[in-house]
């Protein structure tokens, strides 16, 4: 009885798929599916970012219109801490961008 060894179907023995950088059909397909999901997540993140920025801007405008301050530093610190605790140092950088999107630059 002979043993049959199968190998993944190679897109090209020397070239890589220009769209994915993969060298096999299976990897090319997997990468395509994962990138599609990443694109869906990105679209959701963008929509949520825009919604959050609009809400934050409205909160600030409402506060100022009622005679309050433009910023509430304790609230900003709370947000910075939450992002840092969940995401580490990159979370702090992300939180600063998120805060600026809603209130504008300091």
PEPE-V58833 format. One line per field, one symbol per residue. phi: phi as a letter, one per 40 degrees, with the letter a starting at -180 (. if undefined). psi: psi as a letter, one per 40 degrees, with the letter a starting at -180 (. if undefined). burial: 1 if it has 16 or more other ideal C-beta (glycine too) atoms within 10 Angstrom, else 0. A space follows every 10 residues. Layout:
phi: ???
psi: ???
burial: ???
//
This chain:
phi: .bcbbbbccc dacbbbcccb gcbbcccdcc cdcccccdcc cdccdcccdc ccccccccdc ccccccgccc bbcccccdcd ccccccbgdc cccccccccc ccbgcc
psi: hihhhiiihh dhddiihdde eieidddddd dddddddddd dddddddddd dddddddddd dddddeeaid ihdddddddd ddddddeadd dddddddddd ddeii.
burial: 0000000000 1000001001 0111001100 0000000000 0000000000 0010010001 0000000000 0000000001 0011000000 1000100110 011000
//
